Structures are given as structure tokens and as C-alpha cells.
Amino acid sequence: MPASEVSICNLGLQKLGATRIVAMSENSRNAKSVNACYESLRDKEQRAYLWNFCKTRVTLAPSSVVPDFMYNQAFMLPADFLRLIKPARLGLDWHIERHDGGLAILTNDGDTLEVRYIAKVTNPALFDPLFVEMLACKIAWHCCEDITQSNTKKAAINAEYMELRAEARKTNAFELPKQPQPVDEWLVARHTGQLVNTEWDEE
């Protein structure tokens, strides 16, 4: 059965030995507790690692609003953007900043940008099963004091979370193809006669 917001939160509540919920919107203490943290913890855990189920790509067109100085192009990032995946090619002068009401990549590189990024995935049915277990554990840890007032249980859940996170990341890494070697800046400079900027913003 595909995961849902309710099933993930109930898995967290089960770890606490707490009463399960029927709906996120129900008028109960447990529902209010998990509902208050679910979205922020989901987004935080997705942004924290290069999860395969969150990876996507897009070709960006330049914004009609030009940056004030230094860069001649701004490429607005998608609404579901959480984290940029570093390109295989090194030396790209890309900077992520607030621009024209949203986040954008400021650069002088090209008329379009091919970008890979971590997208916010809101449909739980698309989550990796190990991510589901890990997120449920994080929700249990976050709500533990509110629901159980037990520091001992909170510490035990934190230890379980760390184990699940390690397992989930290890499995995710096994599924990655062999990555291409980045272009060497010294070789680029030797062939073109120009030095490249190695500064990189990963935020």
C-alpha cells in the first residue's frame, strides 16, 4: 500500500506508543502535534541529501529582469527547488541569490542553463520506503516531548533515526551510476588560455 501523510505520521506515533490518527486535520492532540511539524521535517530531510526520488532536471530560460551588477543573466529556480546538484563540469560561475521575488542563479554562462536539482516531493507515494521509515522516526523524535514527556524515549528514537538514516543513504548511494570526472580547471586554462572561477555556491 502506498505511503500517505497519515500512514507516515501513524508510524511515528506507533514508535511513541501513542494513539494513531485518522486524518491530519482531526481535532486531537496527536494530530495537531504531527501536523505542525510534518511538512517542515519532510522538506528538511529531502534537502539534506541527494535522494534519488527527489532528483529532477530542467532547462532554465533567463529572467527578463537583469541583475544590478556583476552578472548579466538571472535564471529563476523552480517553485519546488530545494537544493542544487553540483554539475560535473567545474569552474561554473553560478551564484544562488534572491532575485525578482524568488531564488535565481546569477551567472554570465550561456543563454540557457541545464540544471539538476533536488525537488520538493509532496506526494508520499513517491517516497523511497527507507525514507518513509526515517521520516516517521524524525517525526516521532520531534513530537516525543509533547506527546510522551519522556527524554529516555526521545534518546532511543534519536538513535533509531541515526541508524535508519545511515541505511537509507547507503542504499540510495548504491543506486547511483558512476559519476563523470569533473573537468580539470588547469587543463581548461591550458587549452583556452583563460583561468576559470572555481568558486561554487552549494546553497
Phi and psi restraints in degrees (value plus and minus 20) as a CYANA .aco file:
   2 PRO   PHI     -81.8   -41.8
   2 PRO   PSI     129.2   169.2
   3 ALA   PHI     -90.7   -50.7
   3 ALA   PSI     133.9   173.9
   4 SER   PHI    -157.0  -117.0
   4 SER   PSI     148.4   188.4
   5 GLU   PHI     -77.8   -37.8
   5 GLU   PSI     -62.8   -22.8
   6 VAL   PHI     -85.7   -45.7
   6 VAL   PSI     -63.4   -23.4
   7 SER   PHI     -86.4   -46.4
   7 SER   PSI     -56.8   -16.8
   8 ILE   PHI     -85.8   -45.8
   8 ILE   PSI     -65.5   -25.5
   9 CYS   PHI     -86.9   -46.9
   9 CYS   PSI     -56.2   -16.2
  10 ASN   PHI     -87.3   -47.3
  10 ASN   PSI     -52.8   -12.8
  11 LEU   PHI     -84.3   -44.3
  11 LEU   PSI     -59.8   -19.8
  12 GLY   PHI     -85.2   -45.2
  12 GLY   PSI     -62.4   -22.4
  13 LEU   PHI     -85.1   -45.1
  13 LEU   PSI     -55.5   -15.5
  14 GLN   PHI     -81.9   -41.9
  14 GLN   PSI     -58.2   -18.2
  15 LYS   PHI     -84.2   -44.2
  15 LYS   PSI     -45.3    -5.3
  16 LEU   PHI    -110.6   -70.6
  16 LEU   PSI     -26.6    13.4
  17 GLY   PHI      50.4    90.4
  17 GLY   PSI       8.2    48.2
  18 ALA   PHI    -122.5   -82.5
  18 ALA   PSI     142.7   182.7
  19 THR   PHI     -86.5   -46.5
  19 THR   PSI     114.8   154.8
  20 ARG   PHI     -96.0   -56.0
  20 ARG   PSI     145.1   185.1
  21 ILE   PHI    -132.4   -92.4
  21 ILE   PSI     141.3   181.3
  22 VAL   PHI    -119.1   -79.1
  22 VAL   PSI     -54.6   -14.6
  23 ALA   PHI    -166.6  -126.6
  23 ALA   PSI     131.4   171.4
  24 MET   PHI     -83.6   -43.6
  24 MET   PSI     -47.3    -7.3
  25 SER   PHI    -112.5   -72.5
  25 SER   PSI     -18.7    21.3
  26 GLU   PHI     -87.0   -47.0
  26 GLU   PSI     134.6   174.6
  27 ASN   PHI    -108.8   -68.8
  27 ASN   PSI      51.0    91.0
  28 SER   PHI    -155.7  -115.7
  28 SER   PSI     137.6   177.6
  29 ARG   PHI     -81.5   -41.5
  29 ARG   PSI     -64.2   -24.2
  30 ASN   PHI     -85.1   -45.1
  30 ASN   PSI     -61.0   -21.0
  31 ALA   PHI     -85.1   -45.1
  31 ALA   PSI     -62.4   -22.4
  32 LYS   PHI     -84.4   -44.4
  32 LYS   PSI     -56.4   -16.4
  33 SER   PHI     -88.3   -48.3
  33 SER   PSI     -68.1   -28.1
  34 VAL   PHI     -94.2   -54.2
  34 VAL   PSI     -53.0   -13.0
  35 ASN   PHI     -86.1   -46.1
  35 ASN   PSI     -51.7   -11.7
  36 ALA   PHI     -89.8   -49.8
  36 ALA   PSI     -43.9    -3.9
  37 CYS   PHI    -137.4   -97.4
  37 CYS   PSI     -31.5     8.5
  38 TYR   PHI     -75.7   -35.7
  38 TYR   PSI     -75.5   -35.5
  39 GLU   PHI     -84.1   -44.1
  39 GLU   PSI     -63.7   -23.7
  40 SER   PHI     -86.3   -46.3
  40 SER   PSI     -59.0   -19.0
  41 LEU   PHI     -91.1   -51.1
  41 LEU   PSI     -58.0   -18.0
  42 ARG   PHI     -78.7   -38.7
  42 ARG   PSI     -69.4   -29.4
  43 ASP   PHI     -85.7   -45.7
  43 ASP   PSI     -59.1   -19.1
  44 LYS   PHI     -83.3   -43.3
  44 LYS   PSI     -64.7   -24.7
  45 GLU   PHI     -89.6   -49.6
  45 GLU   PSI     -54.8   -14.8
  46 GLN   PHI     -89.2   -49.2
  46 GLN   PSI     -59.1   -19.1
  47 ARG   PHI     -91.4   -51.4
  47 ARG   PSI     -46.3    -6.3
  48 ALA   PHI     -91.8   -51.8
  48 ALA   PSI     -35.6     4.4
  49 TYR   PHI    -171.3  -131.3
  49 TYR   PSI     138.8   178.8
  50 LEU   PHI    -105.7   -65.7
  50 LEU   PSI      50.7    90.7
  51 TRP   PHI     -87.9   -47.9
  51 TRP   PSI     113.7   153.7
  52 ASN   PHI     -81.4   -41.4
  52 ASN   PSI     -56.2   -16.2
  53 PHE   PHI     -93.7   -53.7
  53 PHE   PSI     -30.4     9.6
  54 CYS   PHI    -120.7   -80.7
  54 CYS   PSI     -30.4     9.6
  55 LYS   PHI     -93.6   -53.6
  55 LYS   PSI     117.4   157.4
  56 THR   PHI    -171.6  -131.6
  56 THR   PSI     152.9   192.9
  57 ARG   PHI    -162.0  -122.0
  57 ARG   PSI     134.4   174.4
  58 VAL   PHI    -175.6  -135.6
  58 VAL   PSI     130.4   170.4
  59 THR   PHI    -121.6   -81.6
  59 THR   PSI      98.1   138.1
  60 LEU   PHI    -113.8   -73.8
  60 LEU   PSI     119.3   159.3
  61 ALA   PHI    -117.8   -77.8
  61 ALA   PSI     131.8   171.8
  62 PRO   PHI     -89.1   -49.1
  62 PRO   PSI     128.5   168.5
  63 SER   PHI     -92.1   -52.1
  63 SER   PSI     131.3   171.3
  64 SER   PHI     -94.6   -54.6
  64 SER   PSI     -34.1     5.9
  65 VAL   PHI    -115.6   -75.6
  65 VAL   PSI      96.2   136.2
  66 VAL   PHI    -104.8   -64.8
  66 VAL   PSI     118.9   158.9
  67 PRO   PHI     -76.9   -36.9
  67 PRO   PSI     133.3   173.3
  68 ASP   PHI     -84.0   -44.0
  68 ASP   PSI     -58.4   -18.4
  69 PHE   PHI    -178.9  -138.9
  69 PHE   PSI     143.1   183.1
  70 MET   PHI      56.7    96.7
  70 MET   PSI     -65.7   -25.7
  71 TYR   PHI    -136.2   -96.2
  71 TYR   PSI     124.9   164.9
  72 ASN   PHI    -123.0   -83.0
  72 ASN   PSI     -20.4    19.6
  73 GLN   PHI    -158.9  -118.9
  73 GLN   PSI     125.0   165.0
  74 ALA   PHI    -151.3  -111.3
  74 ALA   PSI     110.6   150.6
  75 PHE   PHI    -137.6   -97.6
  75 PHE   PSI      90.8   130.8
  76 MET   PHI     -88.0   -48.0
  76 MET   PSI     113.6   153.6
  77 LEU   PHI    -101.9   -61.9
  77 LEU   PSI     130.3   170.3
  78 PRO   PHI     -82.2   -42.2
  78 PRO   PSI     138.0   178.0
  79 ALA   PHI     -83.1   -43.1
  79 ALA   PSI     -47.4    -7.4
  80 ASP   PHI    -112.2   -72.2
  80 ASP   PSI      -8.1    31.9
  81 PHE   PHI     -86.6   -46.6
  81 PHE   PSI     112.6   152.6
  82 LEU   PHI    -139.5   -99.5
  82 LEU   PSI     -57.4   -17.4
  83 ARG   PHI    -182.6  -142.6
  83 ARG   PSI     117.6   157.6
  84 LEU   PHI    -103.0   -63.0
  84 LEU   PSI     117.9   157.9
  85 ILE   PHI    -112.9   -72.9
  85 ILE   PSI     105.3   145.3
  86 LYS   PHI     -81.1   -41.1
  86 LYS   PSI     109.2   149.2
  87 PRO   PHI     -85.3   -45.3
  87 PRO   PSI     137.9   177.9
  88 ALA   PHI     -87.1   -47.1
  88 ALA   PSI     -51.6   -11.6
  89 ARG   PHI    -100.1   -60.1
  89 ARG   PSI     102.3   142.3
  90 LEU   PHI    -105.2   -65.2
  90 LEU   PSI     148.4   188.4
  91 GLY   PHI      65.8   105.8
  91 GLY   PSI     -13.0    27.0
  92 LEU   PHI     -96.3   -56.3
  92 LEU   PSI     111.9   151.9
  93 ASP   PHI    -113.4   -73.4
  93 ASP   PSI      56.5    96.5
  94 TRP   PHI    -132.5   -92.5
  94 TRP   PSI     116.4   156.4
  95 HIS   PHI    -154.4  -114.4
  95 HIS   PSI     109.5   149.5
  96 ILE   PHI    -113.1   -73.1
  96 ILE   PSI     102.3   142.3
  97 GLU   PHI    -164.1  -124.1
  97 GLU   PSI     146.3   186.3
  98 ARG   PHI     -91.1   -51.1
  98 ARG   PSI     110.9   150.9
  99 HIS   PHI    -173.4  -133.4
  99 HIS   PSI     108.2   148.2
 100 ASP   PHI      30.9    70.9
 100 ASP   PSI      22.3    62.3
 101 GLY   PHI      66.3   106.3
 101 GLY   PSI     -15.6    24.4
 102 GLY   PHI    -174.6  -134.6
 102 GLY   PSI    -196.1  -156.1
 103 LEU   PHI    -105.4   -65.4
 103 LEU   PSI     120.3   160.3
 104 ALA   PHI    -164.6  -124.6
 104 ALA   PSI     135.6   175.6
 105 ILE   PHI    -111.6   -71.6
 105 ILE   PSI     100.6   140.6
 106 LEU   PHI    -117.5   -77.5
 106 LEU   PSI     111.7   151.7
 107 THR   PHI    -184.4  -144.4
 107 THR   PSI     147.2   187.2
 108 ASN   PHI    -131.4   -91.4
 108 ASN   PSI     -10.9    29.1
 109 ASP   PHI    -112.5   -72.5
 109 ASP   PSI      82.3   122.3
 110 GLY   PHI      60.9   100.9
 110 GLY   PSI     147.0   187.0
 111 ASP   PHI    -111.6   -71.6
 111 ASP   PSI     -39.1     0.9
 112 THR   PHI    -157.5  -117.5
 112 THR   PSI     140.1   180.1
 113 LEU   PHI    -145.5  -105.5
 113 LEU   PSI     109.8   149.8
 114 GLU   PHI    -114.1   -74.1
 114 GLU   PSI      95.0   135.0
 115 VAL   PHI    -143.7  -103.7
 115 VAL   PSI     116.4   156.4
 116 ARG   PHI    -130.4   -90.4
 116 ARG   PSI     118.2   158.2
 117 TYR   PHI    -172.1  -132.1
 117 TYR   PSI     146.0   186.0
 118 ILE   PHI    -109.2   -69.2
 118 ILE   PSI      98.4   138.4
 119 ALA   PHI    -117.0   -77.0
 119 ALA   PSI     129.5   169.5
 120 LYS   PHI     -92.2   -52.2
 120 LYS   PSI      95.2   135.2
 121 VAL   PHI    -121.9   -81.9
 121 VAL   PSI      93.5   133.5
 122 THR   PHI    -117.8   -77.8
 122 THR   PSI     -36.5     3.5
 123 ASN   PHI    -104.3   -64.3
 123 ASN   PSI      88.0   128.0
 124 PRO   PHI     -79.8   -39.8
 124 PRO   PSI     -43.1    -3.1
 125 ALA   PHI     -84.8   -44.8
 125 ALA   PSI     -38.1     1.9
 126 LEU   PHI    -113.5   -73.5
 126 LEU   PSI     -27.2    12.8
 127 PHE   PHI     -89.0   -49.0
 127 PHE   PSI     126.7   166.7
 128 ASP   PHI     -85.7   -45.7
 128 ASP   PSI     119.5   159.5
 129 PRO   PHI     -76.2   -36.2
 129 PRO   PSI     -56.9   -16.9
 130 LEU   PHI     -89.8   -49.8
 130 LEU   PSI     -53.3   -13.3
 131 PHE   PHI     -85.9   -45.9
 131 PHE   PSI     -58.3   -18.3
 132 VAL   PHI     -78.4   -38.4
 132 VAL   PSI     -68.4   -28.4
 133 GLU   PHI     -83.6   -43.6
 133 GLU   PSI     -61.3   -21.3
 134 MET   PHI     -85.3   -45.3
 134 MET   PSI     -64.6   -24.6
 135 LEU   PHI     -83.9   -43.9
 135 LEU   PSI     -60.8   -20.8
 136 ALA   PHI     -80.2   -40.2
 136 ALA   PSI     -59.1   -19.1
 137 CYS   PHI     -87.2   -47.2
 137 CYS   PSI     -58.9   -18.9
 138 LYS   PHI     -86.1   -46.1
 138 LYS   PSI     -59.3   -19.3
 139 ILE   PHI     -83.7   -43.7
 139 ILE   PSI     -63.0   -23.0
 140 ALA   PHI     -80.8   -40.8
 140 ALA   PSI     -63.3   -23.3
 141 TRP   PHI     -82.3   -42.3
 141 TRP   PSI     -63.9   -23.9
 142 HIS   PHI     -86.2   -46.2
 142 HIS   PSI     -56.6   -16.6
 143 CYS   PHI    -113.4   -73.4
 143 CYS   PSI     -22.4    17.6
 144 CYS   PHI     -78.4   -38.4
 144 CYS   PSI     -68.9   -28.9
 145 GLU   PHI     -84.8   -44.8
 145 GLU   PSI     -60.5   -20.5
 146 ASP   PHI     -85.1   -45.1
 146 ASP   PSI     -58.0   -18.0
 147 ILE   PHI    -113.7   -73.7
 147 ILE   PSI     -58.2   -18.2
 148 THR   PHI    -133.8   -93.8
 148 THR   PSI     -41.6    -1.6
 149 GLN   PHI      35.7    75.7
 149 GLN   PSI      11.4    51.4
 150 SER   PHI    -134.9   -94.9
 150 SER   PSI      89.5   129.5
 151 ASN   PHI     -89.3   -49.3
 151 ASN   PSI     -51.1   -11.1
 152 THR   PHI     -84.4   -44.4
 152 THR   PSI     -65.9   -25.9
 153 LYS   PHI     -85.4   -45.4
 153 LYS   PSI     -57.6   -17.6
 154 LYS   PHI     -83.2   -43.2
 154 LYS   PSI     -60.8   -20.8
 155 ALA   PHI     -85.4   -45.4
 155 ALA   PSI     -60.2   -20.2
 156 ALA   PHI     -85.5   -45.5
 156 ALA   PSI     -60.0   -20.0
 157 ILE   PHI     -87.8   -47.8
 157 ILE   PSI     -57.4   -17.4
 158 ASN   PHI     -82.3   -42.3
 158 ASN   PSI     -61.2   -21.2
 159 ALA   PHI     -83.5   -43.5
 159 ALA   PSI     -60.8   -20.8
 160 GLU   PHI     -84.8   -44.8
 160 GLU   PSI     -60.7   -20.7
 161 TYR   PHI     -80.0   -40.0
 161 TYR   PSI     -64.6   -24.6
 162 MET   PHI     -82.7   -42.7
 162 MET   PSI     -59.2   -19.2
 163 GLU   PHI     -86.2   -46.2
 163 GLU   PSI     -64.4   -24.4
 164 LEU   PHI     -85.4   -45.4
 164 LEU   PSI     -59.2   -19.2
 165 ARG   PHI     -83.7   -43.7
 165 ARG   PSI     -63.1   -23.1
 166 ALA   PHI     -82.2   -42.2
 166 ALA   PSI     -63.3   -23.3
 167 GLU   PHI     -84.8   -44.8
 167 GLU   PSI     -63.4   -23.4
 168 ALA   PHI     -84.5   -44.5
 168 ALA   PSI     -63.1   -23.1
 169 ARG   PHI     -88.4   -48.4
 169 ARG   PSI     -57.9   -17.9
 170 LYS   PHI     -83.5   -43.5
 170 LYS   PSI     -65.7   -25.7
 171 THR   PHI     -84.9   -44.9
 171 THR   PSI     -61.3   -21.3
 172 ASN   PHI     -80.1   -40.1
 172 ASN   PSI     -60.9   -20.9
 173 ALA   PHI     -87.4   -47.4
 173 ALA   PSI     -55.2   -15.2
 174 PHE   PHI     -82.4   -42.4
 174 PHE   PSI     -46.9    -6.9
 175 GLU   PHI    -105.5   -65.5
 175 GLU   PSI     -24.8    15.2
 176 LEU   PHI     -98.8   -58.8
 176 LEU   PSI     118.5   158.5
 177 PRO   PHI     -93.0   -53.0
 177 PRO   PSI     145.1   185.1
 178 LYS   PHI     -82.7   -42.7
 178 LYS   PSI     108.3   148.3
 179 GLN   PHI    -103.8   -63.8
 179 GLN   PSI     120.0   160.0
 180 PRO   PHI     -85.8   -45.8
 180 PRO   PSI     127.9   167.9
 181 GLN   PHI     -91.5   -51.5
 181 GLN   PSI     115.7   155.7
 182 PRO   PHI     -81.9   -41.9
 182 PRO   PSI     129.7   169.7
 183 VAL   PHI     -88.2   -48.2
 183 VAL   PSI     111.8   151.8
 184 ASP   PHI     -97.6   -57.6
 184 ASP   PSI     105.3   145.3
 185 GLU   PHI     -83.0   -43.0
 185 GLU   PSI     -54.2   -14.2
 186 TRP   PHI     -85.7   -45.7
 186 TRP   PSI     -59.7   -19.7
 187 LEU   PHI     -88.0   -48.0
 187 LEU   PSI     -58.4   -18.4
 188 VAL   PHI     -81.1   -41.1
 188 VAL   PSI     -64.8   -24.8
 189 ALA   PHI     -84.1   -44.1
 189 ALA   PSI     -57.4   -17.4
 190 ARG   PHI     -85.5   -45.5
 190 ARG   PSI     -59.6   -19.6
 191 HIS   PHI    -103.1   -63.1
 191 HIS   PSI     -49.0    -9.0
 192 THR   PHI    -123.4   -83.4
 192 THR   PSI     -38.6     1.4
 193 GLY   PHI      59.9    99.9
 193 GLY   PSI     -11.3    28.7
 194 GLN   PHI    -145.2  -105.2
 194 GLN   PSI     120.2   160.2
 195 LEU   PHI    -101.2   -61.2
 195 LEU   PSI     129.5   169.5
 196 VAL   PHI    -132.6   -92.6
 196 VAL   PSI     134.7   174.7
 197 ASN   PHI    -103.1   -63.1
 197 ASN   PSI     101.4   141.4
 198 THR   PHI    -115.7   -75.7
 198 THR   PSI     -18.9    21.1
 199 GLU   PHI     -88.4   -48.4
 199 GLU   PSI     119.8   159.8
 200 TRP   PHI    -161.9  -121.9
 200 TRP   PSI     111.7   151.7
 201 ASP   PHI    -119.3   -79.3
 201 ASP   PSI     100.8   140.8
 202 GLU   PHI    -121.5   -81.5
 202 GLU   PSI     -20.8    19.2
